[in-house]
Amino acid sequence: MIARCTLVLKATSQVVAGVKYTFEVLYGESTCKKGDFLAADLNATNCQLKSGGRRAVGFVFKLYEVELWEKPWENFEQFNVKKLRNVAADEEL
């Protein structure tokens, strides 16, 4: 199954020899399977969140920190993704 971004909780940017963007993003398991859609066709309508997703037992969502560092003049992009924690469906954020 494909994980889908459900909410961006925080977004920051910092100028450091380019621009470093940092996002805290909530993801949940979707009803879509890899290969069912082209990346350009994935959206909230045709790829809905799965009720009670199975990827994290007892949890429906996962919170990640995603960093993107860009230096366009060098054609450089670096992504770092770090799982912060599982989030229960009834938990307030």
C-alpha positions in Angstrom: 0.0 0.0 0.0 1.0 3.6 -0.5 1.3 6.0 2.4 -0.4 9.3 1.9 0.4 12.6 3.5 -2.6 13.7 5.5 -1.4 16.9 7.2 1.6 19.1 7.3 1.9 20.2 11.0 5.0 22.4 10.7 7.1 23.9 7.9 10.2 26.0 8.1 13.0 27.2 5.8 16.5 28.3 6.4 19.1 29.8 4.1 22.3 27.7 4.4 24.3 27.6 1.1 21.0 27.1 -0.6 17.7 26.6 1.2 16.9 23.9 3.7 13.2 23.1 4.2 12.0 21.1 7.2 8.5 19.7 7.4 6.7 17.7 10.1 4.2 15.6 8.2 1.5 13.1 9.3 1.1 10.0 7.0 -1.5 7.3 6.9 -1.9 4.1 4.9 -4.0 4.6 1.8 -6.2 2.3 -0.3 -3.9 2.5 -3.3 -1.4 -0.1 -4.3 2.0 0.6 -5.9 1.6 0.5 -9.6 -2.1 1.4 -9.7 -1.6 5.0 -10.6 1.0 7.3 -12.2 2.5 9.6 -9.6 0.9 12.6 -11.4 -2.6 11.0 -10.9 -2.4 10.4 -7.2 -4.7 12.6 -5.2 -7.0 12.6 -2.2 -10.0 11.5 -4.3 -8.6 8.4 -6.0 -6.3 7.4 -3.2 -8.2 7.7 0.1 -7.0 6.9 3.6 -7.5 3.3 4.7 -9.7 3.0 7.8 -7.6 1.3 10.5 -4.5 1.0 8.3 -2.4 -2.1 9.2 1.2 -0.7 8.9 1.4 0.4 12.5 -0.6 -2.0 14.7 -2.8 -0.1 17.1 -2.0 3.2 15.3 -3.4 4.7 12.1 -0.8 7.5 11.5 2.9 8.1 11.6 4.6 11.4 12.1 7.8 12.1 10.1 10.3 14.9 9.8 11.2 15.5 6.2 14.2 17.8 5.3 14.9 19.0 1.8 18.2 20.9 1.1 18.3 22.6 -2.3 21.2 24.3 -4.1 19.6 25.0 -7.6 22.8 26.5 -9.0 24.5 23.2 -8.4 21.5 21.1 -9.5 21.6 19.6 -5.9 18.8 18.2 -3.8 19.2 16.1 -0.7 16.3 14.5 1.2 16.4 13.2 4.8 13.4 11.5 6.3 13.2 10.6 10.0 10.2 8.8 11.7 9.4 10.7 14.9 6.6 8.5 16.3 3.3 6.6 15.8 0.1 8.6 16.3 -3.1 7.1 17.5 -6.3 7.9 15.5 -7.9 9.6 18.5 -4.8 11.6 19.6 -4.9 15.4 19.4 -2.0 17.1 17.8 
